[in-house]
Amino acid sequence: MKKTLLCGMLLSLCSLTAHADPAMEQALNNPLRSADNQARDQYRHPGETLGFFDVQAGKTVIELWPGSGWYAEILAPLLAKDGHYVAANFDTQPAKDNPAPAYRAKIGLAFEAWLDEHRSALGNASSLAFDPPFKSSLGNDNSADVVLTFRNLHNWAMQGQLETVFDSAYRVLKPGGVLGVVEHRAKPGMTMDSGYMDEAQMIAMAEKAGFTLAAKSEINANPKDSKDHPKGVWTLPPRLALGDTDKEKYLAIGESDRMTLKFVKPGA
């Protein structure tokens, strides 16, 4: 019995190894990734997450609001030689009537500087300003293979722009294209000011935009997250909004419990 079980485990391991994506492995370990960002792989499972979203070299992939570039450090090198990484970045020159907080433009400028600094390693990686409702286009209709958003839905929901974002993603994707969503997952009855979002509501909104839910994954689930923290999701790492207060407690919980949803634009 033990011998049979061991053989089965070895076969499973071999199967996983045989299906590993060498290009993805290289991107996960590329020298542009900072040590601090790599240390968070244990919470974000980037290889498994991107594989679930069908991200591969050769595709056109748009990342919405890459922030300081955690996923860009993986995606841009992955797509540098064969494919196209597009960062739908914070608007670095917002209009005067745009109430966006000033820190966004600052982060956006830092990200643009990172792209320029590493241009030789990032191929034709590019960026565009995405700031609905002022700037909501993600490019030409039916031009992208994958659109990705990581932990951003609550920001757009707080601005009343979540429907616009789903519509923009739908328009830019080719038929058969994938919208990949990772977001803090709420318990029933939680309000969006906690930073957590209701999974059923997010699915319904994406479907209203025209998407079909293709699959859900628990890759980024965290059962340790009780979701009742004093400063919402920002109490947990990496933000640690309470500073040193109960810091070890929140580090032991880790990053938030997250939904991982794969939507497809019909028509392929």
N, C-alpha and C positions, 0 to 999 in steps of 0.2 A: 504493500500500500504506500509506504513512504517512498519507495523507489519510483513508483508511478507518479506520485505527486511531484517529486523532484524533477522528473523528466518533463512533466507538464510545465513546470515553472521555467525550466531551461528553454523549452520550445517557445514559451511566451516571450522570454527575454530576447531570444534570437529574432523572433518576429518583429518586436519593437525596434531592435537594432537595424534590421533589414529595411524598415520603413522610415528610418530617421532621414531627415533632410540635411545633407551636408552643408548646403548654402545657409540654412537657418542656423545650424550649429556654429558656423563660422561667424555669422552676424552676431550671435549671442556672446561670442568671445572676442569680438573685434576690439582693437586697441582704443577706439574712441569712447568706449563705455567706461564711465567712471566707476571706481571701486564702490563708492556709496550706492550708486544705482544698481550695480550687480548684487549687492548685499540684499536688495529688496526683491530679488527674483523669487525668494521663498514665499513671498506673499502674492506676487503678481503672475508667476508662471508664464512668462512671455512666450516661450517656445510652444507650449501646449495651447495657449490662448490664440496666438497667431495662426497656428496650424488649424485650429477649430474654425477660424474665420477664412480659411482657404487662402491665406497670404503666402505668395510664392514669388521668387524672382521671375521677372518677365511681365509682371502685372503693373497697372497703374493704381496706386494706392493713395488715397487722400486721408490724412489724419486731421480731425477737427480739434482745434485749440491744443496744440502739442505742449503748451506751457513751457517749462524749462527743458523739455526735450527727452524725457525719460524713454519713451518708446521710439523717438526719432533716432536715438543712438543705435537702435537695432534696425529700424525700418530703412533709413536712408542708405546705410551700407549694403543691406540686403538687396536693394533695388538699384544700386549705383551703376552696375555694368549692364544689366538686362532688366529694364523696367523703369518706373518713374515714381518717385516719392514726392507728394505734394503736401505741404503743410498749410492748412487753412488756419493761419496764424491770427493772433490778436492784431487789431488795427493799430499800426504804429503812428498814424496821423489821423486820429479821429476828428470828425467835424465838431465845430464849436457847440452845436446843439446836442451832441452825443453825451449822455450822462455817464458813460463808462468810467470806472475808477482809473486814476492815473497809473496805478501799478501795472495795469494790463499793457499799456503802451511800452512801459519800461521792460517788462518781460518779453514783449514782442521784439523789441530792438535787440535785446540780448540774444534771442533765438536767431534773428537774422545775421547777427555778427558771428554766431557759431556756424551757420551755413557757409558764410563767406570764408571763414578761417579754414574750414575743412573741405573746400570746394573740390580739390583734387581727389579726395577720397569718396566724395558723395555723388559723382557723376552729374546728371542733369536734375538733381533734386531742386525743387523750386517751392515758392510760397505765394500765397495770395492772402489778402485781408478778408477775414470773415467776421462780421459783427452785425448779426441781424438785430433790428430790421434795416439798419443803414446800409450794410453790405451783406447780401445773403446768397450771392451766386457762388457756386463751387466750381464753375467752369462750364464748358459746353455740355449740352444735354447728351446723355448716352455715351460719355467719354471715359468713365472710370470703371475699374473692375471691382474695387473694394473701397468702402468708406468706413473709417473707424472712429469711435469716440470712447475715451476712457475717463470715467468719473466726471463727466461734464453735464449730464442731463439736468441735474439740480440747478446749475447756474442758469441755464436757459429757461427752465421752468419758473425760477424766481423773477425772471424778466418778462414772462409771458410770451416767450419766443420759441418754445419747444416744438410747436406745430410747424413753424417756419423752418426749423432745422431739419425735421423729418422730411418735409416737402423738398427742401434743397438737396438733401441726400438722394431722394428718389429721382429727381430730375437728372442729376449728374451721372448716375449709375447706368451702365449698359443693362439691357434685359438679361437676367440671370446673375447680375452683380449682387454683391453681398454688402449689407450694412451690419457691422459688428459693434455691439454695445456691451460695455462693462460699466456697471454703476452700483453705487451703494444701495443695498436692498433693505427696504423698510419692513417693519412689522405692520399688520393692519392697524389703521387709525393714526399712524404717525404723520406729522405735518412736514412739508418740504423744507421748512427752516432748520430741520435737524440735519439736512444734507442727505438723508436717505429717501429713496423714491420707491413707490409702490410698483412692483413688477407687473402685475396685471394691467395697471393703468398705462405703463410704458408700452406694453405689447399692443394694447388697444389703440394707442395713438399711432404707433408705427403702422398698424394694419389700416387705420383710417387714411394714412398717406398713400396706401396702395401696396405696402409690403406684405409678404407672407412670412410667418414665423417658421423657419426651417428646422431649428433645433435650439435647445437650451442645454447649458452645461453647468456643472458644479465645480469647475476647475478653480474658481476664485471664491468659493464659499468659505466662511469661517464661523463654525458653530460656537466659538468662544465669544463672539461679539454679541453682547446682550442688548445693544442699541439703546441704552438708557443713560447715556453719558451726559455730564453737566453741560458740555459745549457741543453736543451733537457728535457727528462723525469726526469733527476736527479735534476732539479730545484724544483720539487714537493716533498712533504714528501714521504717516511721518510728521504730521502737524504738531501733535502734542500741545494743544492749546492751553493746557493748565500748567505748562512749564515743568518744574520739578515736583509739583504736587501729584502724588500717587503715580509718578512716572514709571516706576518698575511694574506697577499693576497694569498699566496700559501697554507697556512694551510686551508684557507676557501675553496679553490678548492678541497683539499684532494688528495688522491693518484690517479694515472693515470687511464684513460679510458682503459679497458682491454677486449680483446677477450677471450672467454671461449669456447674451442672446444673439443668435444669428438669424438675420432677416434676409430675404431674397426678393429682388425685384422680378416679378413674373415676366414671362414672354420669351425666354431663351429658346 
